[in-house]
């Protein structure tokens, strides 16, 4: 019998040979890198939140502080095996106004692989009062629910013993939760067998909707009642949700999101513990909903950091490491979606979903690619569910425990983010807590500052939006979807038996279930729960998409095309040989088309006179000079002056003027197109000069 020793194994011999090489140190690398042209600091970059990304990472000890999966500080997951036994929960959002149509799309999602549904109530339920005139065509993003009977088509679609049910009724979440249980009892379903979450997040609703129907003090006082009722009647459903979606969609940085989530959770936890609910039960009643943005590594680190922060909170409350923590429900970002070239949204949601799974999300909602346009169609919903299928069935990501574990970059990023978020959380607590920060505007100012910084990155295209601010398709056919409209038959909710404005004799939630079971409306229940308390009002955090400003310019161009028969145009004044202007001409075309500006061009011109003559013949009023730096040195500023004399309203030059900027501006150049320019401001000025937009 022939045997082979280790010395005979060529592969093992190669590995042993590699081990004989000296391991370079960080100082060795730095010394070599500094000998290269350019500043070493140019290799570093910033990611969302202002965190610095170094060009090279080694083990700095951050991986040790991350611990082990299932053990404190839970950076690597709350469970030793993470989601490997069954994977994450595939939860699809349901917000179609018509309950019957919502039920149909829900059934389709479940057929295609969803394992949970997320029912979003419309503005009427969320605000706790009737919000429109009878028969009005008010846009709606949520299921219109007036009474418990409206939920019957939806519940008839769901096997409540197998499918998770998650709710979002905004500030009136108690009424929606009660309506679901009333409808279940009517159908003979046992609420004790339902799993999911009631989704009541009064502070999140105040931030997102700008209104809290029960008032902030009344709502927070009801937190223990809601928790006790859920723990008894629906033990498989968490009573409370803490959502970062209002802040994330408005432009909050990751560390600010984390601070807001932690501070909100502490508000709820403190109310429950102060009311006599033991810490373990109280902590188990909170579910976390987290928006996932554009950067894969940042968002994966964000989920890891959150677990670490909340473990620290539980420790501060005196809890043990085994104290249960509610699941983290990740949601792909509406903020990152575009209406133009929306097919790119499929790529965006795939990256965001990957980040959520790598970060250890327990539940994931992938928004359909057409969510920013209107009510998603069946194709959009099918593609959203398929993202889960690709990650699970083809990539087997659910079989890996903590995929990001051991990445020096992710561990370092998480360490920096954790410190920044905890510091912000401490400042919120010192200022009176999350409720006070929402009412006095502290959070609004912080989110506004972060959003302004992001707006600058978007305007200068340092944060590009593919298909919109970069690589636009000027001939694309718009994707159309209907807007959600409140069903006319249900514009005015039916009136049930009157409810007395008095303290509830039993649990307010159970009393709401009884009232809804006998025909009361959700609006009546909201009024009864509110009693004499006044609603709390603040400025809502407006959800703003990253592509919106550039898309508004494209919209203005479309209107101009509809009324004038042609788009606003710009003439590329290409000077010299093709090799002199080709790259800059393509750059200018890409930038101008992002504003809906049609580019008119010719091969190139040898003289200033030829260029000026061709410009006049084109009938265009905006000139864009494209050539090499050498050509600029000989033809500028005479070329700019000639174009002005030829009737140019705007003269743009592609490139960096360097020390010539002042002289070239005096000659007539209005803007310089380069990678550092404010593309949004430049395009706005061009469209204003063309008369396309006012101002």
VOMAR-706111 format. One record per residue (C-alpha): z, x, y; residue number from 1. Coordinates in steps of 0.05 Angstrom, whole numbers, always signed. Example, Ala and Ser with C-alpha at 12.3 -4.5 7.8 and 13.67 -1.06 7.14 Angstrom:
2
NODE, Z, X, Y, nr
NODE, +156, +246, -90, 1
NODE, +143, +273, -21, 2
***
This chain:
695
NODE, Z, X, Y, nr
NODE, +0, +0, +0, 1
NODE, -22, +29, +67, 2
NODE, +29, +28, +124, 3
NODE, +22, +47, +197, 4
NODE, +78, +80, +236, 5
NODE, +92, +69, +310, 6
NODE, +58, +135, +324, 7
NODE, -6, +109, +292, 8
NODE, -8, +47, +337, 9
NODE, -56, +64, +394, 10
NODE, -31, +7, +439, 11
NODE, +41, +28, +431, 12
NODE, +22, +99, +444, 13
NODE, -12, +77, +509, 14
NODE, +50, +39, +530, 15
NODE, +94, +99, +516, 16
NODE, +47, +143, +556, 17
NODE, +53, +97, +616, 18
NODE, +128, +103, +613, 19
NODE, +123, +177, +625, 20
NODE, +96, +167, +695, 21
NODE, +144, +173, +753, 22
NODE, +162, +105, +785, 23
NODE, +145, +109, +860, 24
NODE, +200, +86, +907, 25
NODE, +193, +39, +966, 26
NODE, +199, +99, +1012, 27
NODE, +140, +132, +976, 28
NODE, +97, +71, +986, 29
NODE, +118, +65, +1059, 30
NODE, +101, +138, +1073, 31
NODE, +31, +129, +1044, 32
NODE, +20, +63, +1079, 33
NODE, +40, +91, +1147, 34
NODE, -13, +145, +1140, 35
NODE, -66, +90, +1139, 36
NODE, -99, +68, +1205, 37
NODE, -64, +11, +1241, 38
NODE, +8, -11, +1250, 39
NODE, +46, -23, +1185, 40
NODE, +76, -86, +1216, 41
NODE, +7, -117, +1217, 42
NODE, +12, -125, +1141, 43
NODE, +70, -173, +1150, 44
NODE, +58, -247, +1165, 45
NODE, +97, -310, +1180, 46
NODE, +101, -372, +1138, 47
NODE, +124, -443, +1157, 48
NODE, +194, -438, +1184, 49
NODE, +183, -371, +1217, 50
NODE, +202, -332, +1155, 51
NODE, +171, -263, +1152, 52
NODE, +130, -244, +1091, 53
NODE, +130, -170, +1077, 54
NODE, +69, -136, +1046, 55
NODE, +109, -112, +986, 56
NODE, +171, -135, +950, 57
NODE, +217, -101, +901, 58
NODE, +282, -124, +869, 59
NODE, +330, -129, +928, 60
NODE, +386, -163, +891, 61
NODE, +365, -234, +911, 62
NODE, +346, -250, +839, 63
NODE, +417, -235, +817, 64
NODE, +447, -285, +866, 65
NODE, +400, -338, +838, 66
NODE, +440, -340, +774, 67
NODE, +416, -374, +711, 68
NODE, +384, -443, +699, 69
NODE, +439, -495, +691, 70
NODE, +493, -452, +721, 71
NODE, +520, -444, +792, 72
NODE, +492, -437, +844, 73
NODE, +437, -477, +809, 74
NODE, +381, -444, +848, 75
NODE, +342, -441, +783, 76
NODE, +356, -513, +763, 77
NODE, +412, -561, +747, 78
NODE, +398, -560, +672, 79
NODE, +392, -500, +626, 80
NODE, +326, -525, +597, 81
NODE, +300, -553, +663, 82
NODE, +247, -607, +650, 83
NODE, +221, -575, +586, 84
NODE, +244, -631, +538, 85
NODE, +200, -685, +569, 86
NODE, +172, -660, +635, 87
NODE, +181, -689, +704, 88
NODE, +177, -763, +720, 89
NODE, +107, -785, +741, 90
NODE, +121, -834, +797, 91
NODE, +66, -869, +836, 92
NODE, +77, -901, +904, 93
NODE, +62, -975, +910, 94
NODE, +52, -1002, +981, 95
NODE, -5, -1053, +977, 96
NODE, +15, -1113, +1021, 97
NODE, -4, -1166, +969, 98
NODE, +49, -1168, +913, 99
NODE, -4, -1190, +863, 100
NODE, -51, -1132, +882, 101
NODE, +8, -1084, +883, 102
NODE, +24, -1107, +812, 103
NODE, -49, -1095, +790, 104
NODE, -51, -1024, +818, 105
NODE, +17, -1011, +788, 106
NODE, -8, -1032, +719, 107
NODE, -68, -987, +727, 108
NODE, -24, -927, +745, 109
NODE, +21, -939, +685, 110
NODE, -40, -944, +640, 111
NODE, -65, -877, +665, 112
NODE, +0, -840, +653, 113
NODE, +52, -858, +706, 114
NODE, +123, -864, +679, 115
NODE, +155, -894, +742, 116
NODE, +137, -937, +802, 117
NODE, +160, -930, +874, 118
NODE, +159, -996, +912, 119
NODE, +156, -989, +988, 120
NODE, +174, -1051, +1027, 121
NODE, +136, -1070, +1090, 122
NODE, +162, -1068, +1161, 123
NODE, +190, -1139, +1158, 124
NODE, +238, -1121, +1103, 125
NODE, +254, -1053, +1130, 126
NODE, +273, -1078, +1199, 127
NODE, +311, -1139, +1175, 128
NODE, +274, -1187, +1221, 129
NODE, +207, -1222, +1225, 130
NODE, +160, -1176, +1261, 131
NODE, +96, -1214, +1275, 132
NODE, +66, -1280, +1296, 133
NODE, +44, -1329, +1243, 134
NODE, -24, -1310, +1217, 135
NODE, -26, -1244, +1256, 136
NODE, -68, -1186, +1230, 137
NODE, -13, -1133, +1237, 138
NODE, -26, -1069, +1197, 139
NODE, +23, -1060, +1140, 140
NODE, +42, -1001, +1097, 141
NODE, +86, -1034, +1045, 142
NODE, +92, -1092, +998, 143
NODE, +106, -1157, +1035, 144
NODE, +169, -1186, +1004, 145
NODE, +198, -1249, +1035, 146
NODE, +239, -1276, +976, 147
NODE, +259, -1253, +907, 148
NODE, +202, -1294, +878, 149
NODE, +151, -1248, +911, 150
NODE, +174, -1193, +864, 151
NODE, +158, -1233, +801, 152
NODE, +85, -1207, +794, 153
NODE, +110, -1136, +799, 154
NODE, +167, -1144, +749, 155
NODE, +121, -1179, +700, 156
NODE, +80, -1114, +699, 157
NODE, +137, -1067, +683, 158
NODE, +174, -1054, +619, 159
NODE, +241, -1042, +652, 160
NODE, +270, -1009, +590, 161
NODE, +217, -955, +593, 162
NODE, +190, -949, +664, 163
NODE, +232, -924, +722, 164
NODE, +236, -967, +784, 165
NODE, +249, -935, +852, 166
NODE, +256, -976, +915, 167
NODE, +250, -963, +990, 168
NODE, +271, -1020, +1033, 169
NODE, +288, -978, +1094, 170
NODE, +350, -998, +1133, 171
NODE, +349, -1065, +1097, 172
NODE, +351, -1032, +1029, 173
NODE, +411, -1072, +1006, 174
NODE, +370, -1137, +1012, 175
NODE, +311, -1107, +973, 176
NODE, +357, -1081, +918, 177
NODE, +390, -1149, +913, 178
NODE, +322, -1184, +911, 179
NODE, +300, -1141, +852, 180
NODE, +363, -1156, +813, 181
NODE, +358, -1230, +829, 182
NODE, +286, -1230, +805, 183
NODE, +306, -1193, +741, 184
NODE, +360, -1243, +725, 185
NODE, +311, -1300, +737, 186
NODE, +265, -1268, +685, 187
NODE, +323, -1258, +637, 188
NODE, +324, -1182, +645, 189
NODE, +389, -1144, +639, 190
NODE, +399, -1102, +703, 191
NODE, +442, -1054, +663, 192
NODE, +381, -1030, +625, 193
NODE, +340, -1012, +687, 194
NODE, +334, -940, +707, 195
NODE, +312, -913, +774, 196
NODE, +341, -917, +844, 197
NODE, +355, -970, +897, 198
NODE, +334, -922, +951, 199
NODE, +380, -943, +1007, 200
NODE, +380, -888, +1059, 201
NODE, +405, -917, +1125, 202
NODE, +402, -852, +1164, 203
NODE, +333, -836, +1137, 204
NODE, +310, -906, +1156, 205
NODE, +338, -898, +1226, 206
NODE, +298, -833, +1233, 207
NODE, +233, -859, +1204, 208
NODE, +233, -931, +1229, 209
NODE, +273, -921, +1293, 210
NODE, +316, -981, +1275, 211
NODE, +376, -994, +1231, 212
NODE, +384, -1070, +1225, 213
NODE, +458, -1070, +1205, 214
NODE, +477, -1019, +1258, 215
NODE, +498, -948, +1242, 216
NODE, +572, -960, +1234, 217
NODE, +563, -1023, +1193, 218
NODE, +512, -988, +1149, 219
NODE, +555, -927, +1135, 220
NODE, +615, -972, +1121, 221
NODE, +573, -1008, +1068, 222
NODE, +556, -943, +1031, 223
NODE, +618, -946, +985, 224
NODE, +605, -1020, +969, 225
NODE, +533, -1005, +951, 226
NODE, +554, -946, +907, 227
NODE, +608, -986, +870, 228
NODE, +561, -1045, +858, 229
NODE, +505, -1000, +832, 230
NODE, +554, -962, +787, 231
NODE, +577, -1027, +756, 232
NODE, +514, -1072, +754, 233
NODE, +458, -1020, +749, 234
NODE, +488, -957, +720, 235
NODE, +419, -929, +708, 236
NODE, +400, -931, +782, 237
NODE, +426, -888, +839, 238
NODE, +448, -930, +898, 239
NODE, +431, -881, +954, 240
NODE, +373, -837, +973, 241
NODE, +370, -779, +1021, 242
NODE, +298, -770, +1045, 243
NODE, +269, -713, +1085, 244
NODE, +202, -749, +1093, 245
NODE, +213, -772, +1165, 246
NODE, +229, -701, +1187, 247
NODE, +176, -666, +1146, 248
NODE, +121, -714, +1168, 249
NODE, +140, -704, +1241, 250
NODE, +135, -628, +1235, 251
NODE, +205, -602, +1217, 252
NODE, +211, -532, +1190, 253
NODE, +235, -524, +1118, 254
NODE, +304, -499, +1138, 255
NODE, +312, -558, +1186, 256
NODE, +292, -606, +1131, 257
NODE, +343, -576, +1085, 258
NODE, +397, -579, +1138, 259
NODE, +382, -652, +1152, 260
NODE, +383, -670, +1078, 261
NODE, +449, -633, +1067, 262
NODE, +482, -664, +1128, 263
NODE, +458, -734, +1108, 264
NODE, +484, -725, +1038, 265
NODE, +551, -702, +1065, 266
NODE, +555, -765, +1109, 267
NODE, +545, -810, +1048, 268
NODE, +589, -768, +1002, 269
NODE, +646, -767, +1052, 270
NODE, +643, -843, +1061, 271
NODE, +647, -854, +986, 272
NODE, +702, -804, +973, 273
NODE, +743, -830, +1032, 274
NODE, +737, -900, +1003, 275
NODE, +769, -877, +938, 276
NODE, +707, -864, +895, 277
NODE, +717, -801, +854, 278
NODE, +673, -743, +872, 279
NODE, +636, -741, +806, 280
NODE, +616, -815, +811, 281
NODE, +599, -809, +884, 282
NODE, +554, -748, +875, 283
NODE, +517, -783, +819, 284
NODE, +498, -840, +865, 285
NODE, +453, -798, +910, 286
NODE, +379, -785, +897, 287
NODE, +338, -736, +938, 288
NODE, +267, -748, +964, 289
NODE, +234, -685, +992, 290
NODE, +166, -678, +1024, 291
NODE, +123, -619, +1000, 292
NODE, +80, -584, +1052, 293
NODE, +22, -535, +1054, 294
NODE, +52, -469, +1031, 295
NODE, +62, -463, +955, 296
NODE, +115, -409, +957, 297
NODE, +154, -437, +1016, 298
NODE, +157, -506, +985, 299
NODE, +177, -480, +916, 300
NODE, +232, -439, +950, 301
NODE, +254, -501, +989, 302
NODE, +272, -540, +926, 303
NODE, +309, -480, +898, 304
NODE, +347, -472, +963, 305
NODE, +367, -545, +965, 306
NODE, +401, -542, +897, 307
NODE, +439, -481, +921, 308
NODE, +461, -515, +986, 309
NODE, +484, -579, +951, 310
NODE, +523, -539, +899, 311
NODE, +559, -506, +956, 312
NODE, +575, -575, +986, 313
NODE, +603, -599, +920, 314
NODE, +645, -536, +916, 315
NODE, +671, -549, +987, 316
NODE, +691, -620, +966, 317
NODE, +731, -590, +908, 318
NODE, +682, -609, +854, 319
NODE, +670, -572, +789, 320
NODE, +605, -538, +771, 321
NODE, +592, -594, +721, 322
NODE, +592, -647, +776, 323
NODE, +528, -688, +768, 324
NODE, +473, -683, +819, 325
NODE, +420, -736, +829, 326
NODE, +347, -719, +814, 327
NODE, +300, -688, +865, 328
NODE, +239, -731, +878, 329
NODE, +183, -690, +909, 330
NODE, +127, -724, +948, 331
NODE, +61, -692, +969, 332
NODE, +51, -689, +1044, 333
NODE, +17, -743, +1084, 334
NODE, +23, -696, +1143, 335
NODE, -25, -646, +1110, 336
NODE, -78, -698, +1094, 337
NODE, -143, -706, +1132, 338
NODE, -186, -767, +1144, 339
NODE, -247, -723, +1153, 340
NODE, -274, -692, +1089, 341
NODE, -217, -726, +1051, 342
NODE, -240, -698, +985, 343
NODE, -206, -633, +1004, 344
NODE, -140, -672, +1000, 345
NODE, -147, -669, +924, 346
NODE, -140, -593, +930, 347
NODE, -82, -599, +979, 348
NODE, -43, -647, +935, 349
NODE, -56, -603, +874, 350
NODE, -25, -542, +909, 351
NODE, +33, -584, +935, 352
NODE, +45, -612, +865, 353
NODE, +44, -543, +836, 354
NODE, +96, -522, +887, 355
NODE, +140, -581, +869, 356
NODE, +137, -567, +795, 357
NODE, +148, -492, +803, 358
NODE, +208, -509, +848, 359
NODE, +238, -553, +794, 360
NODE, +226, -624, +818, 361
NODE, +253, -677, +771, 362
NODE, +204, -730, +795, 363
NODE, +137, -723, +831, 364
NODE, +94, -771, +871, 365
NODE, +23, -748, +885, 366
NODE, -7, -788, +942, 367
NODE, -80, -808, +931, 368
NODE, -130, -767, +970, 369
NODE, -149, -827, +1014, 370
NODE, -78, -845, +1034, 371
NODE, -90, -824, +1107, 372
NODE, -149, -871, +1113, 373
NODE, -122, -938, +1090, 374
NODE, -104, -974, +1026, 375
NODE, -123, -927, +969, 376
NODE, -175, -950, +919, 377
NODE, -172, -946, +843, 378
NODE, -209, -880, +842, 379
NODE, -160, -847, +890, 380
NODE, -100, -871, +850, 381
NODE, -131, -848, +785, 382
NODE, -144, -779, +812, 383
NODE, -71, -775, +836, 384
NODE, -45, -789, +767, 385
NODE, -94, -740, +737, 386
NODE, -61, -683, +776, 387
NODE, +1, -694, +734, 388
NODE, -41, -694, +671, 389
NODE, -74, -628, +688, 390
NODE, -7, -594, +701, 391
NODE, +25, -622, +639, 392
NODE, -28, -631, +586, 393
NODE, -74, -573, +605, 394
NODE, -29, -523, +641, 395
NODE, +36, -540, +602, 396
NODE, +79, -527, +664, 397
NODE, +133, -572, +636, 398
NODE, +144, -523, +579, 399
NODE, +167, -467, +626, 400
NODE, +238, -459, +650, 401
NODE, +239, -439, +724, 402
NODE, +167, -413, +732, 403
NODE, +185, -379, +798, 404
NODE, +246, -342, +769, 405
NODE, +243, -267, +777, 406
NODE, +191, -268, +832, 407
NODE, +218, -218, +882, 408
NODE, +181, -254, +939, 409
NODE, +205, -324, +922, 410
NODE, +276, -301, +910, 411
NODE, +278, -263, +977, 412
NODE, +246, -322, +1013, 413
NODE, +297, -370, +982, 414
NODE, +354, -324, +1003, 415
NODE, +330, -322, +1076, 416
NODE, +317, -397, +1077, 417
NODE, +385, -413, +1048, 418
NODE, +421, -374, +1102, 419
NODE, +380, -406, +1157, 420
NODE, +389, -477, +1130, 421
NODE, +464, -469, +1118, 422
NODE, +473, -443, +1189, 423
NODE, +436, -504, +1217, 424
NODE, +476, -550, +1173, 425
NODE, +541, -520, +1198, 426
NODE, +519, -532, +1270, 427
NODE, +503, -605, +1253, 428
NODE, +572, -613, +1223, 429
NODE, +605, -580, +1282, 430
NODE, +569, -629, +1328, 431
NODE, +596, -690, +1293, 432
NODE, +550, -697, +1233, 433
NODE, +481, -725, +1219, 434
NODE, +493, -795, +1246, 435
NODE, +515, -767, +1313, 436
NODE, +457, -718, +1315, 437
NODE, +407, -774, +1305, 438
NODE, +437, -818, +1359, 439
NODE, +446, -763, +1412, 440
NODE, +377, -734, +1402, 441
NODE, +397, -667, +1371, 442
NODE, +350, -675, +1312, 443
NODE, +294, -702, +1355, 444
NODE, +297, -639, +1399, 445
NODE, +298, -593, +1339, 446
NODE, +240, -628, +1304, 447
NODE, +201, -631, +1370, 448
NODE, +209, -556, +1380, 449
NODE, +185, -541, +1309, 450
NODE, +127, -589, +1315, 451
NODE, +104, -557, +1380, 452
NODE, +104, -488, +1347, 453
NODE, +62, -516, +1290, 454
NODE, +15, -550, +1339, 455
NODE, +1, -481, +1369, 456
NODE, -15, -453, +1300, 457
NODE, -62, -511, +1286, 458
NODE, -96, -508, +1354, 459
NODE, -111, -434, +1346, 460
NODE, -132, -444, +1273, 461
NODE, -81, -395, +1249, 462
NODE, -63, -455, +1206, 463
NODE, -133, -477, +1187, 464
NODE, -148, -547, +1163, 465
NODE, -207, -539, +1116, 466
NODE, -262, -590, +1128, 467
NODE, -234, -606, +1197, 468
NODE, -216, -546, +1241, 469
NODE, -254, -498, +1196, 470
NODE, -317, -509, +1154, 471
NODE, -330, -579, +1179, 472
NODE, -387, -620, +1151, 473
NODE, -422, -650, +1212, 474
NODE, -465, -696, +1170, 475
NODE, -410, -723, +1125, 476
NODE, -409, -797, +1110, 477
NODE, -341, -826, +1129, 478
NODE, -298, -851, +1072, 479
NODE, -276, -922, +1089, 480
NODE, -215, -959, +1063, 481
NODE, -187, -1025, +1085, 482
NODE, -125, -1025, +1128, 483
NODE, -64, -1059, +1100, 484
NODE, -58, -1128, +1131, 485
NODE, +0, -1176, +1123, 486
NODE, -22, -1235, +1080, 487
NODE, -32, -1295, +1127, 488
NODE, +3, -1343, +1079, 489
NODE, +66, -1301, +1082, 490
NODE, +66, -1282, +1156, 491
NODE, +124, -1329, +1168, 492
NODE, +176, -1322, +1112, 493
NODE, +198, -1388, +1081, 494
NODE, +266, -1414, +1100, 495
NODE, +320, -1418, +1046, 496
NODE, +390, -1447, +1050, 497
NODE, +429, -1425, +1112, 498
NODE, +478, -1368, +1105, 499
NODE, +543, -1368, +1143, 500
NODE, +557, -1310, +1190, 501
NODE, +624, -1291, +1160, 502
NODE, +654, -1235, +1118, 503
NODE, +630, -1235, +1046, 504
NODE, +682, -1262, +997, 505
NODE, +656, -1217, +942, 506
NODE, +616, -1152, +941, 507
NODE, +565, -1159, +997, 508
NODE, +510, -1135, +950, 509
NODE, +529, -1185, +895, 510
NODE, +534, -1240, +947, 511
NODE, +464, -1222, +970, 512
NODE, +439, -1227, +898, 513
NODE, +469, -1296, +893, 514
NODE, +438, -1319, +958, 515
NODE, +370, -1292, +940, 516
NODE, +375, -1325, +871, 517
NODE, +381, -1393, +906, 518
NODE, +321, -1385, +952, 519
NODE, +347, -1346, +1012, 520
NODE, +299, -1298, +1047, 521
NODE, +309, -1224, +1054, 522
NODE, +311, -1234, +1130, 523
NODE, +367, -1284, +1124, 524
NODE, +406, -1237, +1078, 525
NODE, +397, -1181, +1129, 526
NODE, +425, -1225, +1184, 527
NODE, +485, -1245, +1142, 528
NODE, +500, -1173, +1123, 529
NODE, +493, -1151, +1195, 530
NODE, +541, -1204, +1219, 531
NODE, +560, -1192, +1292, 532
NODE, +539, -1118, +1290, 533
NODE, +480, -1099, +1334, 534
NODE, +421, -1060, +1306, 535
NODE, +420, -986, +1323, 536
NODE, +356, -963, +1357, 537
NODE, +329, -892, +1367, 538
NODE, +261, -862, +1379, 539
NODE, +228, -859, +1310, 540
NODE, +201, -793, +1284, 541
NODE, +127, -806, +1287, 542
NODE, +88, -783, +1226, 543
NODE, +34, -738, +1252, 544
NODE, -21, -708, +1210, 545
NODE, -41, -635, +1221, 546
NODE, -115, -654, +1227, 547
NODE, -105, -710, +1278, 548
NODE, -122, -673, +1342, 549
NODE, -187, -643, +1317, 550
NODE, -205, -709, +1284, 551
NODE, -196, -745, +1351, 552
NODE, -250, -699, +1380, 553
NODE, -296, -716, +1322, 554
NODE, -282, -790, +1334, 555
NODE, -301, -782, +1407, 556
NODE, -366, -749, +1386, 557
NODE, -381, -806, +1338, 558
NODE, -371, -857, +1394, 559
NODE, -418, -816, +1438, 560
NODE, -470, -816, +1382, 561
NODE, -464, -892, +1374, 562
NODE, -474, -906, +1448, 563
NODE, -522, -849, +1468, 564
NODE, -561, -838, +1404, 565
NODE, -543, -764, +1400, 566
NODE, -482, -720, +1396, 567
NODE, -458, -673, +1450, 568
NODE, -495, -608, +1442, 569
NODE, -487, -533, +1455, 570
NODE, -543, -481, +1458, 571
NODE, -532, -415, +1422, 572
NODE, -559, -360, +1466, 573
NODE, -571, -307, +1412, 574
NODE, -588, -240, +1443, 575
NODE, -622, -183, +1405, 576
NODE, -638, -175, +1332, 577
NODE, -610, -222, +1279, 578
NODE, -561, -168, +1257, 579
NODE, -533, -167, +1328, 580
NODE, -515, -240, +1332, 581
NODE, -515, -271, +1262, 582
NODE, -440, -265, +1246, 583
NODE, -417, -288, +1315, 584
NODE, -468, -345, +1317, 585
NODE, -441, -371, +1251, 586
NODE, -370, -366, +1277, 587
NODE, -390, -404, +1340, 588
NODE, -426, -458, +1299, 589
NODE, -365, -468, +1254, 590
NODE, -318, -474, +1314, 591
NODE, -363, -521, +1355, 592
NODE, -377, -567, +1297, 593
NODE, -302, -576, +1288, 594
NODE, -305, -614, +1354, 595
NODE, -365, -656, +1335, 596
NODE, -412, -613, +1377, 597
NODE, -483, -605, +1351, 598
NODE, -510, -534, +1355, 599
NODE, -580, -520, +1381, 600
NODE, -606, -450, +1367, 601
NODE, -666, -405, +1363, 602
NODE, -676, -339, +1326, 603
NODE, -659, -295, +1385, 604
NODE, -681, -270, +1454, 605
NODE, -698, -201, +1478, 606
NODE, -690, -213, +1552, 607
NODE, -645, -253, +1599, 608
NODE, -706, -289, +1627, 609
NODE, -727, -313, +1558, 610
NODE, -657, -338, +1544, 611
NODE, -651, -376, +1610, 612
NODE, -720, -407, +1602, 613
NODE, -705, -431, +1531, 614
NODE, -638, -459, +1554, 615
NODE, -670, -501, +1609, 616
NODE, -723, -527, +1560, 617
NODE, -669, -548, +1510, 618
NODE, -639, -600, +1558, 619
NODE, -569, -577, +1537, 620
NODE, -513, -565, +1587, 621
NODE, -467, -519, +1547, 622
NODE, -489, -447, +1532, 623
NODE, -457, -402, +1480, 624
NODE, -473, -328, +1484, 625
NODE, -475, -291, +1417, 626
NODE, -490, -218, +1408, 627
NODE, -459, -150, +1395, 628
NODE, -410, -113, +1439, 629
NODE, -464, -63, +1455, 630
NODE, -511, -118, +1479, 631
NODE, -455, -148, +1521, 632
NODE, -445, -81, +1555, 633
NODE, -517, -81, +1581, 634
NODE, -531, -156, +1591, 635
NODE, -466, -182, +1619, 636
NODE, -450, -207, +1670, 637
NODE, -523, -218, +1690, 638
NODE, -535, -264, +1631, 639
NODE, -476, -310, +1648, 640
NODE, -499, -315, +1720, 641
NODE, -570, -331, +1698, 642
NODE, -546, -387, +1652, 643
NODE, -505, -416, +1708, 644
NODE, -565, -416, +1754, 645
NODE, -605, -449, +1698, 646
NODE, -557, -509, +1700, 647
NODE, -504, -492, +1649, 648
NODE, -441, -533, +1660, 649
NODE, -402, -490, +1611, 650
NODE, -415, -419, +1590, 651
NODE, -379, -393, +1528, 652
NODE, -381, -322, +1500, 653
NODE, -368, -306, +1427, 654
NODE, -324, -245, +1420, 655
NODE, -265, -210, +1452, 656
NODE, -279, -189, +1524, 657
NODE, -226, -135, +1526, 658
NODE, -222, -103, +1594, 659
NODE, -284, -141, +1618, 660
NODE, -252, -210, +1618, 661
NODE, -239, -215, +1693, 662
NODE, -309, -192, +1712, 663
NODE, -343, -237, +1661, 664
NODE, -304, -297, +1684, 665
NODE, -326, -284, +1755, 666
NODE, -397, -283, +1730, 667
NODE, -389, -353, +1701, 668
NODE, -359, -348, +1630, 669
NODE, -310, -405, +1620, 670
NODE, -283, -390, +1550, 671
NODE, -284, -335, +1498, 672
NODE, -293, -356, +1425, 673
NODE, -254, -311, +1378, 674
NODE, -202, -315, +1324, 675
NODE, -145, -315, +1375, 676
NODE, -172, -369, +1421, 677
NODE, -142, -439, +1428, 678
NODE, -199, -475, +1393, 679
NODE, -171, -544, +1408, 680
NODE, -166, -532, +1483, 681
NODE, -235, -500, +1484, 682
NODE, -268, -558, +1448, 683
NODE, -232, -608, +1492, 684
NODE, -258, -573, +1555, 685
NODE, -329, -573, +1528, 686
NODE, -327, -647, +1511, 687
NODE, -296, -662, +1579, 688
NODE, -352, -624, +1614, 689
NODE, -403, -662, +1573, 690
NODE, -372, -728, +1595, 691
NODE, -353, -746, +1523, 692
NODE, -279, -752, +1539, 693
NODE, -244, -769, +1604, 694
NODE, -201, -723, +1646, 695
***
